[in-house]
Amino acid sequence: MKRIILSAFLVAILSGCNSFLDLKPIDFPTEETFYTDVKGLEGGIIGAYDELQSSDQYGAKFMTLMETRGDNVKNDNSGASGGITYQIEVFTETPANSNLSGSWLSLYTTIYRCNLILQNMDNVQMNDDQRTKIAG
């Protein structure tokens, strides 16, 4: 009798779990779930602008690149920070220079985020005014 009750209990538990186990996480949006409405597209725009204030852009490195190359800042110390800013000062930087590679990677991250918005905005219902603002 115990085996029959145990077997029936196991069958009921195991057969009822399919819909419970197939839930998708709602706390971590993906590209498929994020850009489904106007609020998602506006959040994507904020994310694209957010990359511009990172330490690889206007937060630090990009300004160092512009000011050093533009002769507004002078760096004659070839040993400081492994010479990466000095290389920019004397035009001898290589692709291994972390200031350059970080800034370029950050720029392409911004472009990627903008392209995601443009690719997904056709799937969202909105009026022409909203579409113009988001595309701009």
C-alpha distance (Angstrom), angle and dihedral (degrees) to the residues before:
residue distance angle dihedral
M1 . . .
K2 3.80 . .
R3 3.80 90.7 .
I4 3.79 92.7 52.8
I5 3.79 92.4 49.7
L6 3.82 91.5 45.3
S7 3.81 91.7 48.2
A8 3.80 92.4 49.0
F9 3.80 90.5 47.6
L10 3.83 92.4 51.0
V11 3.81 92.6 47.0
A12 3.82 90.7 50.7
I13 3.80 93.1 48.8
L14 3.79 97.0 44.6
S15 3.80 95.6 44.6
G16 3.81 94.1 49.0
C17 3.82 96.9 54.7
N18 3.81 101.5 74.9
S19 3.80 98.0 90.3
F20 3.80 92.2 39.3
L21 3.80 93.8 54.6
D22 3.81 95.7 46.0
L23 3.81 95.6 66.0
K24 3.78 115.9 128.5
P25 3.78 118.0 -135.1
I26 3.78 112.5 -99.1
D27 3.80 98.0 -170.9
F28 3.82 95.5 66.1
P29 3.81 113.5 52.5
T30 3.79 120.5 -152.2
E31 3.79 130.5 -158.5
E32 3.81 89.1 -93.8
T33 3.82 94.3 52.5
F34 3.80 102.1 33.4
Y35 3.81 103.8 58.4
T36 3.81 96.9 51.1
D37 3.81 100.0 108.2
V38 3.80 141.7 21.7
K39 3.82 92.0 -92.0
G40 3.81 89.9 56.1
L41 3.80 91.7 50.8
E42 3.81 91.1 48.4
G43 3.81 89.1 49.7
G44 3.80 88.3 52.4
I45 3.81 90.1 53.3
I46 3.80 90.1 52.4
G47 3.82 88.4 50.1
A48 3.80 91.3 51.7
Y49 3.79 92.0 51.7
D50 3.80 90.3 44.0
E51 3.80 91.1 66.1
L52 3.81 89.8 60.9
Q53 3.81 90.9 65.3
S54 3.80 94.0 50.4
S55 3.78 120.7 115.7
D56 3.81 89.2 -102.4
Q57 3.80 92.4 59.3
Y58 3.79 131.7 28.6
G59 3.81 90.5 -20.4
A60 3.81 92.1 74.8
K61 3.82 126.2 -50.5
F62 3.78 100.8 53.9
M63 3.79 92.1 53.4
T64 3.79 89.6 47.4
L65 3.79 89.4 53.6
M66 3.79 93.9 48.4
E67 3.79 98.0 43.3
T68 3.81 96.0 43.4
R69 3.79 93.2 46.2
G70 3.80 90.5 45.2
D71 3.85 92.1 54.8
N72 3.79 92.8 -118.7
V73 3.81 89.2 116.5
K74 3.78 125.3 37.6
N75 3.79 123.7 -150.7
D76 3.79 114.7 -177.1
N77 3.80 95.7 159.6
S78 3.80 105.0 104.3
G79 3.81 92.3 -178.1
A80 3.80 101.0 51.7
S81 3.82 113.7 106.7
G82 3.77 90.4 -7.0
G83 3.80 91.2 -58.2
I84 3.79 95.4 -75.8
T85 3.81 94.9 135.4
Y86 3.80 91.8 39.7
Q87 3.82 89.2 55.7
I88 3.79 88.7 58.1
E89 3.81 91.1 47.2
V90 3.82 92.8 55.9
F91 3.85 97.2 34.4
T92 3.83 94.9 -114.6
E93 3.80 99.8 116.7
T94 3.79 120.3 142.0
P95 3.80 131.0 -157.0
A96 3.81 87.0 -98.1
N97 3.83 90.6 66.4
S98 3.81 104.1 116.5
N99 3.82 93.7 -150.5
L100 3.79 91.2 59.2
S101 3.79 98.5 39.1
G102 3.81 92.7 46.4
S103 3.80 92.8 49.5
W104 3.80 93.7 47.6
L105 3.80 92.2 46.9
S106 3.79 90.2 50.1
L107 3.82 91.8 50.4
Y108 3.79 91.4 52.0
T109 3.82 90.3 47.2
T110 3.81 88.0 56.8
I111 3.81 90.9 48.8
Y112 3.81 90.7 48.8
R113 3.80 91.7 51.9
C114 3.81 91.5 49.3
N115 3.80 90.9 49.3
L116 3.82 90.7 52.4
I117 3.79 89.6 56.1
L118 3.80 93.0 48.2
Q119 3.82 92.6 46.9
N120 3.79 94.2 50.2
M121 3.80 101.3 39.7
D122 3.82 93.0 81.6
N123 3.83 89.3 64.6
V124 3.81 93.8 55.8
Q125 3.81 124.5 85.2
M126 3.82 110.5 -127.4
N127 3.78 140.2 135.2
D128 3.81 123.6 -96.6
D129 3.80 93.5 -102.0
Q130 3.81 92.2 55.7
R131 3.82 91.2 44.3
T132 3.81 91.2 52.6
K133 3.80 92.9 48.8
I134 3.80 94.4 47.3
A135 3.79 93.9 45.6
G136 3.81 90.4 48.5
